[in-house]
Amino acid sequence: MSTLSGLLVVAKSAAKAGAAVLAQRPVTLVPATRDELRAETKTSGSDWVTDYDRRAEDAVRQVITGYRPHDEISGEEYGHTAPEHPSGYRWAIDPLDGTTNFIRGIPQFCTSVAVEGPAEDTGERRWLASAVVAPVLGRIWWASAGQGAFTALDPSLGVTGEEGEPLEPVRLAGPVLGRSGRLLGTGFGYDAERRAFQQRVLAQIMPAFGDVRRIGSAALDLCMVADGTLDAYAEIGTMEYDWAGGALIAEEAGVSVHRPAHPNGNEHPDWSVAGDIDLSLLPPLIPPNP
């Protein structure tokens, strides 16, 4: 097995392990209570973390370190960890992308896992493999560098096709070009000034679209551009672990992708973009000094 194939196996296994924790969320007819989810706020009253976030990240890390003990890991809940003798590969993980959806009982949430390191042919550092698993949707998306992007219903999540048979994976090719009623996906951060800025910018690009969707998970937004559910996606201020998994999947589906220049989208806000969007219409939050 090549290094690239092995990395993809780890990415899919790790993402499934995190999603399996999320699937343990109690089934309620109304949003679960703060106590039931052991939830607390972080940076604002809209920025939540739950016991499930932490346990899902534990599960993801255990899979990665079990397979690859010398890789570095950057995660949302526990930050960056590095072994004594790093391998040169680093994982970016979001154990629960879409925490607010998770708390409110909205099914669009997922575990996202991606790895970057030296490419086998050139040695240049790039994103090599990723997987995104949405347990309630029963969906998995995955990609590896130069090998395309795929999605499938995952029987391990209890979802199968006709007569109980699992559906075959589908290779992704991005949105249908030129169709009417194009959908733009986006999301909004917790800072009021940043939200207002983004709303002004989106108003400038909306004439090219028929409508907008706010899914609540950057990873799923990017996967939905990859599979053609959405036609494009743009959001400012996302963190690396938010976009790393989905960006590779969209890129391998043949979609034009613009990644933020810095992994910390809070301190260095930049646009995460996938699809046919004129980047000149997306100015920086703070204009550069003349």
N, C-alpha and C positions, 0 to 999 in steps of 0.2 A: 504494500500500500504506500502510495506517495505521501509526502508530508502534507500536501494540500488536501488530499482525500482524508487523511487522518484528522486534520484540523476541522474539516466539515463534520466528521463523525462526532467529535467532541462538542462542537457548537450545537449540533442538533440534540445530543444527549443532555447537555447542560441546560439548554432552553426548555426541554421537556421536563427536566427535574424541577426547575423553577415553576413552570406552569402547573405541575402536579400539586405543588403547595397551594397555589392560587385557587385551584379547583376545589380545595377544601373549604372555601368560603361558605358560611351557612346560607342555605336557600331561604330567602324571606320574600314575602309579598310586598313589603315596604322596605325602604333603605335600612340596612343594619345599623344598630346603634354604635356609638363611639366605643362603649365598653365591650360590645360583642367583638369588635375588630381590633380592640386595643389600639385605638388610633389617637394620634396627637398631631398638632400643627408644628411646622418648622419655621419657614421664613415669613409666613403670613397666615391669615385665617383661611385661605384657600389652598395652602400648600400642606398636604397631609402626608403622614407616614403611618403605616400600620404594622402590627406584629407580623402580618403576612409578607410585607416588603422584606423585613429582616430575615425571616425564615426561608423565603424564596432565594434571597441572595446567598444564604448559607448553603442551600442545596446546589445552586449553580457553582459556587466556589468549590464545593466538595467534589463535584464531577470533574471540573477543570484540573484541580490539583491532583486528583486521583490518576488522571491520564498523563498530565504534564506538570509535574511538581516544580519545574524550574521556570515556568512562565510567570510574567507579571500580570496582575489583575487590577483594573480600575473599575470600581463599582459605585453605584449611587449611595448605598447606605454605609459602606465601610471604607470608602476611599481607595487609595492606591496602596497595594502591597507588592513587595518584590522579594524574591528569595535571595539567598546569599550569593548564588552564582546564576544570574539571569540567563535565559536561553536566547534572548533577543526577540521573543514573541510576547505580545501584550494583549490582554483581553479587556474589552469594554462591555460592561454588563449593566442592564437595567432590569432588576428582578420583577418589578411591577410598573410598567409604563401605562399610565392611565389610572392612577390611584384614586382620583375623585370619582371616575366611573365605577371603579371597584367598590368604593364605599357606598355609592348611591344605587348599586345594583344594575348599572348599565353595562352590557356585555362586552363592550369594546375596551379590553385591557389585555396585556400580554407580558411575556418575558422575552427580552431581546438580548442576544449574545453575539459578539463579533470579535474577531482577532486580527491584529495587524502584525506584520513582520517582514522579513526579506523575501522577495519573490524568488522562486526557484531558478528562473531563467536569467534575471538581471541582478538580483541582490538588492534592488531598490525596495525601500520600505513602502508597503501599501496594505490596504485592507484585503485579507485573503479569504476569509470564510465567515458566514454569519447565518443565524437562524432566528426566527421570530415565531413564537407559539402563543396563540390566543385560545385558552382552554374552553371558554364557554362557546366560542364559535366553532370549536373543533378543528381549527385550521393551523397549518404550519406553512411557513414560507422559508426558503433557504437559497443560498447562493455560494459559489466559490469563484475565485478570480479566474476569468477566462473560460469558465465552464457553464455559464448561463445561470438563470434563476428559475425556481420552481415553486409550486404550491400544491398542497394536497389536503384532503380531509384525513385526519389522523385517527386510525382505529383505536390507538392507545388512549385517546380521549373520549372513546365511546361513540364515534361517528363513523358510519359506513355508508356505502352506496346501496344500490338496489339489491334486494334479497340478502342483505347482510354482508355483501362483498365490499372491501375497501376500494375506493376510487383510485385510479391510476394518477400519478403526479402529472401536472400540466406544466409545460415549459412556458414561461412568461415572455410576453413581447410588448408590454407597455400599452398605453391607451390607443384607441382607434383614432388615427389622424383625420382631421377635417370633419369630425362629426359635430352635429349641432348640440346645443344645450350643454356645453362643456362645464364640468364641475371642478372648482378649485377647492382644495383642502387646505386648512390652516389651523393654527392653535394660538392661544394667547397666554403670555406669562402672567406673573402675579403683580408686577409693578404697573401702577396705573398710568404713569407717563409713557412707559414702553407700549402699553396697549393702545393708548391714544395715537402714538406715532404709527404703529402698525396699521391701525384702522385707516389713517389718512393715506398711507401708501397703498393699501389694498384697494381703496376706492379708485386709485389711478389705474390699476390693472384689471379691475372687474369688468370693464366693457368687453374684454376678450373672452368672457365666460358667461354662461347662462345662469349660474347659481354658485353658492359657496356651501361647504360642509365643514363643520367643526366636530371631528370625530372624538377628540380627547386623548389621543395617543399619537405622538409623532412617528413612532415606529410603524404603527398600523397605517397612518397616512401615507408613508413612503411605500409600504407594501401594496397599498391599494392603488397607487399610481403604477407600480410595477405590473399588477394584474389587470389594469385598465378600468377598475371601478371608479377611480378619480382620474382626471386628466392632467392635473398638476398640483403641486403643493408648495407653499412658501410660508415660512415662519421665522421670526427673528428671536435670537436669544436662547436657543436650545443648547443643551449640554451634549458633549460627545456621546455619552451613553444613551441619550435619546435618539440620536440619528445614526449611529454607527452601523447597527444591524440592518435597518431598512434602507440606508443609502446604498450599500453594496448590492442589495437585492434589486433595487430600482435600476442601478447602473448596469447590472448584468442582464436585466430585461431589455436593455437598449435605450433606456431613458437618460436624457441629459441630466446630470446631477451636479449641484454646487454645494460643497461642504463648507461649513464655517472654518475660518482660518485658525481658530483657537479652540481647544477642547472645553474651556470654561465660558459658556455662553452668558453667564451672569456678569462676569467681570469684563468680558470682551464680546459684547453682543454682535452677532453677524447673522446673515441670512442662510438658512438651510432651504434649498430649492431643488425640486425635481419636476421635470416636464418642460413644456414649451412656454417659458416665461422670459420676457426681455429683462435681463439682469440690470440694464441701465435704469429701469424703473424702480429698482430696489436700492435706495440710498442707504448709507450707514446711519445708525442711530445718532451718532455724534459726528458731524462733519469734520474731516481732518483739518488741522491747522494750516492756514495758507503759507 
